[in-house]
Amino acid sequence: SIASVSDNDFRLLTQRDASFLVSQVGVESMTDSPSLCCKLDWALQVLNMVELVPRQAQESVAQLPFRVRPGLLADCELCADVLQREVRLARDRIIVVPGQISSTVGGEDGLKVMEQRETAWLSRVGRPFCYSGKLMEPADGGFGEEGSVVQVAADALHRRLGEKYDSV
């Protein structure tokens, strides 16, 4: 049973599984799919095995305009119910171009589809955000009142990363 497996044995088992996962992805996939590289990087971060992230995946992830940091806000009380009460989320039509990551308004050559998830854009400085043919104007009120879940998360990010976020 899993209860009889020592921590060291479990780490070795997990490392073997992670190595197998990396071998199955393939170098070609890493150069063609930033999304796949990001998922692989995230999974190995969660497993605390970043040393297994292949160089090609690291290079691909480094080019993305965001970073995935598993557990960075684990000790913050980021409750989905509270977030849904505080932030008005919406699902809109976006433009996607198969095989491409589009980040600008326009892209008339793509397909118009409904977003897979609800989104919102909040900004302390009133800055809009554009992606996949969608221009998101910031919601009224910036990050919300002092003590709001978004405000707490932004302040925690500032303390941990040393970078102040003006929009999320």
Sine and cosine of phi, psi and omega as CSV:
sin_phi,cos_phi,sin_psi,cos_psi,sin_omega,cos_omega
0.00,0.00,0.35,-0.94,-0.02,-1.00
-0.89,0.46,-0.49,0.87,0.00,-1.00
-0.91,0.42,-0.43,0.90,-0.03,-1.00
-1.00,0.04,-0.05,1.00,0.00,-1.00
-1.00,0.09,0.80,-0.61,0.01,-1.00
-0.94,0.33,0.31,-0.95,0.03,-1.00
-0.85,0.52,-0.66,0.75,-0.01,-1.00
-0.91,0.41,-0.70,0.71,0.04,-1.00
-0.88,0.48,-0.64,0.77,0.00,-1.00
-0.90,0.43,-0.67,0.75,0.03,-1.00
-0.88,0.48,-0.69,0.73,0.02,-1.00
-0.90,0.43,-0.67,0.74,0.05,-1.00
-0.87,0.48,-0.73,0.69,-0.01,-1.00
-0.90,0.43,-0.65,0.76,0.01,-1.00
-0.90,0.43,-0.65,0.76,0.05,-1.00
-0.88,0.47,-0.70,0.72,0.02,-1.00
-0.90,0.44,-0.66,0.76,0.01,-1.00
-0.91,0.42,-0.67,0.74,0.03,-1.00
-0.88,0.48,-0.65,0.76,0.05,-1.00
-0.89,0.46,-0.70,0.72,0.02,-1.00
-0.86,0.52,-0.72,0.69,0.01,-1.00
-0.87,0.49,-0.68,0.73,-0.02,-1.00
-0.91,0.41,-0.50,0.87,-0.02,-1.00
-0.97,0.22,-0.43,0.90,-0.04,-1.00
-0.93,0.38,-0.73,0.68,0.02,-1.00
0.99,0.11,0.62,-0.79,-0.05,-1.00
-0.89,0.45,-0.62,0.78,-0.03,-1.00
-0.87,0.49,-0.67,0.74,0.00,-1.00
-0.89,0.46,-0.58,0.81,-0.04,-1.00
-0.92,0.39,-0.59,0.80,-0.01,-1.00
-0.98,0.20,-0.40,0.92,-0.04,-1.00
-1.00,-0.09,-0.26,0.97,-0.14,-0.99
-0.70,-0.71,1.00,-0.03,0.07,-1.00
-0.85,0.52,-0.55,0.84,0.00,-1.00
-0.89,0.45,-0.70,0.71,0.03,-1.00
-0.89,0.45,-0.67,0.74,0.03,-1.00
-0.88,0.47,-0.66,0.76,0.01,-1.00
-0.89,0.45,-0.68,0.73,0.01,-1.00
-0.90,0.43,-0.68,0.73,0.02,-1.00
-0.90,0.44,-0.71,0.70,0.03,-1.00
-0.86,0.51,-0.72,0.69,0.01,-1.00
-0.87,0.49,-0.74,0.67,-0.04,-1.00
-0.87,0.50,-0.67,0.74,-0.02,-1.00
-0.96,0.28,-0.46,0.89,0.13,-0.99
-0.91,0.41,-0.71,0.71,0.00,-1.00
-0.87,0.50,-0.63,0.77,0.00,-1.00
-0.98,0.17,0.00,1.00,-0.04,-1.00
0.85,0.53,0.69,0.72,-0.03,-1.00
-0.75,-0.66,0.71,0.70,-0.06,-1.00
-0.88,0.47,-0.36,0.93,0.03,-1.00
-0.90,0.43,-0.27,0.96,0.01,-1.00
-1.00,-0.01,-0.10,0.99,0.01,-1.00
-0.93,0.36,0.88,-0.48,-0.01,-1.00
-0.88,0.47,0.49,-0.87,-0.03,-1.00
-0.82,0.57,-0.67,0.74,-0.01,-1.00
-0.88,0.47,-0.64,0.77,0.02,-1.00
-0.93,0.37,-0.66,0.75,0.04,-1.00
-0.86,0.51,-0.70,0.72,0.00,-1.00
-0.91,0.42,-0.65,0.76,0.01,-1.00
-0.91,0.41,-0.71,0.70,0.00,-1.00
-0.90,0.43,-0.60,0.80,-0.01,-1.00
-0.89,0.46,-0.39,0.92,-0.02,-1.00
-1.00,0.08,-0.22,0.98,-0.02,-1.00
-0.96,0.29,0.47,-0.88,-0.03,-1.00
-0.99,0.15,0.24,0.97,-0.01,-1.00
-0.52,-0.85,0.24,-0.97,0.09,-1.00
-0.79,-0.62,0.64,-0.77,0.10,-1.00
-0.99,-0.13,0.82,-0.57,-0.03,-1.00
-0.79,-0.62,1.00,0.04,-0.04,-1.00
-0.85,0.53,0.72,-0.70,0.10,-1.00
0.97,0.25,0.07,1.00,-0.06,-1.00
-0.86,0.51,-0.59,0.81,-0.01,-1.00
-0.92,-0.39,0.45,0.89,-0.08,-1.00
-0.85,0.52,-0.53,0.85,-0.04,-1.00
-1.00,0.02,-0.03,1.00,0.08,-1.00
-1.00,0.08,0.54,-0.84,0.00,-1.00
-1.00,0.06,0.99,0.15,-0.02,-1.00
-0.99,-0.17,0.99,0.15,-0.05,-1.00
-1.00,0.05,0.79,-0.61,-0.02,-1.00
-0.85,0.52,-0.62,0.78,0.00,-1.00
-0.88,0.47,-0.69,0.72,0.00,-1.00
-0.92,0.39,-0.69,0.72,0.01,-1.00
-0.86,0.51,-0.68,0.74,0.01,-1.00
-0.91,0.41,-0.52,0.85,0.05,-1.00
-0.96,0.28,-0.56,0.83,-0.09,-1.00
-1.00,0.04,-0.44,0.90,-0.10,-1.00
-0.85,-0.53,0.77,-0.63,0.03,-1.00
-0.99,0.10,0.95,-0.32,0.00,-1.00
-1.00,-0.06,0.51,-0.86,0.01,-1.00
-0.56,-0.83,0.44,-0.90,0.07,-1.00
-0.93,-0.37,0.79,-0.62,-0.05,-1.00
-0.81,-0.58,0.13,-0.99,0.11,-0.99
-0.99,0.11,0.69,-0.72,0.07,-1.00
-0.79,-0.61,0.25,-0.97,0.02,-1.00
-0.96,-0.27,0.82,-0.57,0.05,-1.00
-0.88,-0.47,0.59,-0.81,0.07,-1.00
-0.90,-0.44,0.92,-0.39,-0.03,-1.00
-0.77,0.63,0.76,-0.65,0.03,-1.00
0.99,0.12,0.06,1.00,-0.02,-1.00
-0.75,-0.66,0.47,-0.88,0.17,-0.99
-0.97,-0.23,0.91,-0.41,-0.02,-1.00
-0.99,-0.15,0.72,-0.69,-0.04,-1.00
-0.77,-0.64,0.24,0.97,-0.03,-1.00
-0.80,-0.60,0.35,-0.94,0.09,-1.00
-0.94,0.35,0.60,-0.80,-0.02,-1.00
0.88,-0.47,-0.81,-0.58,0.05,-1.00
0.88,0.47,0.69,0.72,-0.07,-1.00
-0.88,0.47,-0.23,0.97,-0.01,-1.00
-0.98,0.18,-0.16,0.99,-0.08,-1.00
-1.00,0.01,-0.04,-1.00,0.03,-1.00
-0.99,-0.12,0.66,-0.75,0.08,-1.00
-1.00,0.02,0.85,-0.53,0.00,-1.00
-0.70,-0.72,0.34,-0.94,0.10,-0.99
-0.97,0.24,0.63,-0.78,0.07,-1.00
-0.85,0.52,0.52,-0.85,0.00,-1.00
-0.97,0.24,-0.39,0.92,-0.02,-1.00
-0.66,-0.75,0.32,-0.95,0.06,-1.00
-0.97,0.23,0.55,-0.83,-0.03,-1.00
-0.72,-0.69,0.27,-0.96,0.13,-0.99
-0.47,-0.88,0.41,-0.91,0.05,-1.00
-0.78,-0.62,0.81,-0.58,0.00,-1.00
-0.86,-0.51,0.65,-0.76,-0.02,-1.00
-0.55,-0.83,0.75,-0.66,0.09,-1.00
-0.96,0.29,-0.38,0.92,-0.12,-0.99
-0.93,-0.36,0.10,1.00,0.05,-1.00
0.97,0.23,0.32,0.95,-0.04,-1.00
-0.99,0.14,0.77,-0.63,0.07,-1.00
-0.98,0.21,0.17,-0.99,0.01,-1.00
-0.72,-0.69,0.72,-0.69,-0.03,-1.00
-0.89,-0.46,0.72,-0.70,0.17,-0.99
-0.31,-0.95,0.54,-0.84,0.07,-1.00
0.73,0.68,0.70,0.71,0.04,-1.00
0.96,0.28,0.20,0.98,-0.04,-1.00
-0.89,-0.46,0.77,-0.64,0.09,-1.00
-0.97,-0.24,0.90,-0.43,0.00,-1.00
-0.99,-0.17,0.91,-0.42,0.11,-0.99
-0.99,0.15,0.59,-0.81,0.00,-1.00
-0.92,0.39,0.59,-0.81,0.06,-1.00
-0.92,0.40,0.47,-0.88,0.06,-1.00
-0.88,0.48,0.61,-0.79,0.11,-0.99
1.00,-0.10,0.14,0.99,0.04,-1.00
0.85,0.53,-0.80,-0.60,-0.02,-1.00
-1.00,0.03,0.11,0.99,0.00,-1.00
1.00,-0.04,-0.10,-0.99,-0.04,-1.00
-0.94,0.35,0.38,-0.93,0.09,-1.00
-0.81,0.59,0.75,-0.66,-0.02,-1.00
1.00,-0.05,-0.10,1.00,0.04,-1.00
-0.91,0.42,0.38,-0.93,-0.05,-1.00
-0.87,0.48,-0.60,0.80,0.01,-1.00
-0.93,0.36,-0.68,0.74,0.03,-1.00
-0.88,0.48,-0.71,0.71,0.02,-1.00
-0.88,0.48,-0.70,0.71,0.00,-1.00
-0.91,0.42,-0.69,0.72,0.00,-1.00
-0.89,0.46,-0.66,0.75,0.03,-1.00
-0.91,0.41,-0.64,0.77,0.03,-1.00
-0.91,0.41,-0.65,0.76,0.05,-1.00
-0.88,0.48,-0.66,0.75,0.01,-1.00
-0.88,0.48,-0.71,0.70,0.01,-1.00
-0.90,0.44,-0.65,0.76,-0.11,-0.99
-0.99,0.13,-0.57,0.82,-0.08,-1.00
-0.96,-0.29,-0.21,0.98,-0.01,-1.00
0.96,0.29,0.25,0.97,-0.02,-1.00
-0.85,-0.53,0.73,-0.68,-0.01,-1.00
-1.00,-0.07,0.82,-0.57,0.00,-1.00
-1.00,-0.06,0.77,-0.63,0.04,-1.00
-0.97,-0.23,-0.13,0.99,-0.01,-1.00
-0.49,-0.87,0.62,-0.78,0.06,-1.00
-0.61,-0.80,0.00,0.00,0.00,0.00
